[in-house]
Amino acid sequence: MLETIELLIDEDEDKIGVFAISLVEAPAIESNFVALSKHDVQLKVVDAEKRLVTGLALIPDKEIYRKTEGREYNIKFSKETVRKASQIYLREMFNHNTTYEHSMPVEGVYLAESWIVEDPTHDKTALYNIEAPAGSWAISMSVENDEVWNSVKDGKVLGFSIEGLFDEKKIDVFREKWERIREIIGENRI
């Protein structure tokens, strides 16, 4: 079993959370712009005339596989961290910080809408068939850049991926699961 690390934001330190959003072909959170399952990949644009794409920037408690310098592990974000990240991103006015495949900054692409999903059934994401758990950070980006827009239309860009700095909290997966079992069946039966 892989180690899981929870990424956190400590506003008292100089970690700033999300500072850019990247347009990517393979989003780490495995959630493409609009309602794409692993078996039926199709990009739906929310508004082609306005060049508006909608999707998820972060999903709380979703384990995301990472391999860095030969080390394999998972990362995840709590609902609280997802909310803080979305708020700090807007507070710091990073809405024009967009990159393409985490490698180059792009002009003419910016955050047009941002919200936290409170009720998945009645949320705007449900209108677009996006499976968005409660606490997810949903965004819409306006794509005025012709080259990037053509990449979206051609299916070369399928989702969002965040860029940021976070603190780490190592999670003992076995302890967490054991505590959950105790919670479900009760202390006295163990």
SULNOR-V910955 format. One record per run of one state. SS is the DSSP state (H for helix, E for strand, - for the rest). FROM is the first residue (numbers start at 1). LEN is the number of residues. If there is no record, write none. Layout:
BEGIN
ss=SS from=FROM len=LEN
ss=SS from=FROM len=LEN
END
This chain:
BEGIN
ss=- from=1 len=3
ss=E from=4 len=5
ss=- from=9 len=8
ss=E from=17 len=8
ss=- from=25 len=7
ss=E from=32 len=1
ss=- from=33 len=14
ss=E from=47 len=1
ss=- from=48 len=4
ss=E from=52 len=7
ss=- from=59 len=5
ss=E from=64 len=5
ss=- from=69 len=2
ss=E from=71 len=7
ss=- from=78 len=1
ss=H from=79 len=13
ss=- from=92 len=6
ss=E from=98 len=3
ss=- from=101 len=3
ss=E from=104 len=2
ss=- from=106 len=3
ss=E from=109 len=8
ss=- from=117 len=7
ss=H from=124 len=4
ss=- from=128 len=9
ss=E from=137 len=7
ss=- from=144 len=2
ss=H from=146 len=8
ss=- from=154 len=5
ss=E from=159 len=7
ss=- from=166 len=1
ss=E from=167 len=5
ss=- from=172 len=1
ss=H from=173 len=13
ss=- from=186 len=1
ss=H from=187 len=3
ss=- from=190 len=1
END
